[in-house]
Amino acid sequence: MRTLDIAFVTETYPPEVNGVAMTVGRLVGGLRELGHRVSVIRPRQGKTGLRRVWNAFNYSLAGLKAAYLCEDAFRQEVWLALLLIPAALLLPVPWLGRGLMIASVLLVLVVELLNSAIEAVVDRVSLENHRLAKRAKDIGSAAVLVSLLTVVVVWTCVLLGAS
């Protein structure tokens, strides 16, 4: 058998643990066992450790700012959260109920962020009307509706159970 020189270009590689890294790692190992010369090229290795955490935190803040500035629904839900979270802290309910009330409000913000991200990606791909684009946007909107209904159910259960 002829020995081959093989190069893999990948963004992720062991010791990182994810599907791509593990698959490429096994493939490289298997080819080396067969006697081939294998090189792994990682052209863009990101920051690691605290620098990565700091960068991720800043990206998250940028995402929150973009959502607040560009998404009316997110902005309205933030204001709703600014009313409901202090109310949950002040109401005479058990701590578990209070936590559930606050978590249900925060869930709305999380789902709205995901919905806004889906809409942005769909709009980036194409602004033409397409049934799959509509489906993606409608499903994201349905997720927001379900999260809002969760707030109503949780708050109702906690408040009725508190009396």
C-alpha positions in Angstrom: 0.0 0.0 0.0 1.2 3.5 -0.9 1.8 6.0 2.0 -0.3 9.1 1.5 0.3 12.7 2.8 -3.1 13.8 4.0 -4.1 17.2 5.5 -7.3 18.0 7.4 -8.4 21.5 7.9 -10.7 21.9 10.9 -11.9 24.4 13.4 -12.1 21.9 16.2 -10.0 18.9 17.2 -9.4 16.9 20.3 -9.0 17.6 23.2 -12.2 19.6 22.4 -15.2 17.4 22.9 -17.9 17.7 20.2 -19.0 15.6 17.3 -16.7 17.1 14.7 -13.6 17.0 16.9 -14.1 13.4 17.9 -14.9 12.3 14.3 -11.8 14.0 12.8 -9.7 12.7 15.7 -10.8 9.1 15.0 -10.3 9.5 11.3 -6.8 11.0 11.8 -5.9 8.2 14.2 -7.2 5.5 11.8 -5.3 6.9 8.9 -2.1 7.1 10.9 -2.5 3.5 12.0 -2.6 2.6 8.3 0.8 4.3 7.9 -0.3 7.5 6.3 1.3 10.9 7.2 -1.6 13.0 8.4 -1.4 16.7 9.3 -4.2 18.6 11.1 -4.5 22.3 10.3 -6.5 24.6 12.6 -6.3 28.0 10.9 -8.3 29.9 13.4 -7.9 28.8 17.0 -10.0 31.0 19.2 -9.1 32.4 22.6 -9.1 30.0 25.5 -9.6 30.3 29.2 -10.7 33.5 30.8 -10.2 35.5 27.5 -12.7 33.2 25.8 -15.2 33.7 28.6 -14.7 37.5 28.5 -15.2 37.5 24.7 -18.3 35.4 25.0 -19.7 37.7 27.7 -19.1 40.7 25.4 -20.8 38.9 22.4 -23.8 38.2 24.7 -24.0 41.9 25.7 -23.9 42.9 22.0 -26.7 40.4 21.3 -28.8 41.8 24.1 -28.2 45.4 22.9 -29.0 44.5 19.2 -32.2 42.7 20.3 -33.3 45.6 22.4 -32.5 48.2 19.7 -33.9 46.3 16.7 -36.7 44.1 18.0 -39.9 45.8 19.2 -41.3 42.6 20.8 -38.1 42.0 22.8 -38.1 45.6 24.0 -41.8 45.2 25.1 -41.0 42.0 26.9 -38.0 43.5 28.7 -40.3 46.3 30.0 -42.8 43.6 31.1 -40.0 41.8 32.9 -39.0 45.0 34.6 -42.5 45.2 36.0 -43.2 41.5 36.7 -39.9 40.5 38.4 -40.1 43.2 41.1 -43.7 42.3 41.6 -42.8 38.6 42.1 -40.2 39.7 44.7 -42.7 41.8 46.6 -45.7 39.4 46.5 -46.3 37.3 49.6 -45.7 33.9 47.9 -43.4 31.0 48.8 -39.9 31.2 47.6 -40.4 28.3 45.2 -43.4 30.0 43.7 -41.5 33.3 43.4 -38.6 31.5 41.6 -41.0 29.9 39.2 -42.7 33.3 38.5 -39.3 34.9 37.8 -38.1 32.0 35.7 -41.3 32.0 33.6 -40.7 35.7 32.8 -37.0 35.1 31.9 -38.1 32.2 29.7 -40.1 34.7 27.6 -36.9 36.7 27.0 -34.9 33.7 26.1 -37.5 32.4 23.6 -37.8 35.9 22.1 -34.1 36.1 21.6 -34.1 32.7 19.9 -37.1 33.7 17.8 -35.3 37.0 16.8 -32.2 35.1 15.8 -34.2 32.7 13.7 -35.9 35.6 11.9 -32.6 37.4 11.4 -31.1 34.3 9.8 -34.1 33.6 7.6 -34.1 37.3 6.4 -30.3 37.1 5.8 -30.7 34.0 3.6 -33.5 35.6 1.5 -36.2 38.2 1.7 -38.4 36.4 -0.8 -41.5 34.7 0.4 -40.9 31.0 0.8 -43.0 28.4 2.6 -40.1 27.2 4.7 -39.1 30.7 5.7 -42.7 31.3 6.7 -42.8 28.1 8.6 -39.6 28.9 10.5 -40.9 32.3 11.5 -44.3 31.0 12.4 -42.8 28.3 14.6 -40.6 30.8 16.3 -43.6 33.0 17.0 -45.5 30.0 18.3 -42.7 29.3 20.8 -42.9 32.9 22.0 -46.7 32.5 22.4 -46.2 29.3 24.4 -43.7 31.0 26.7 -46.1 33.9 27.3 -48.9 31.4 28.1 -46.5 29.7 30.5 -46.2 33.0 32.4 -49.9 33.2 32.7 -50.3 29.6 33.9 -47.4 29.8 36.4 -48.4 33.2 37.9 -52.0 32.0 38.1 -51.1 28.8 39.8 -48.7 30.5 42.3 -51.1 33.3 43.1 -54.1 31.1 43.5 -52.1 28.6 45.5 -50.8 31.3 47.8 -54.2 32.2 49.2 
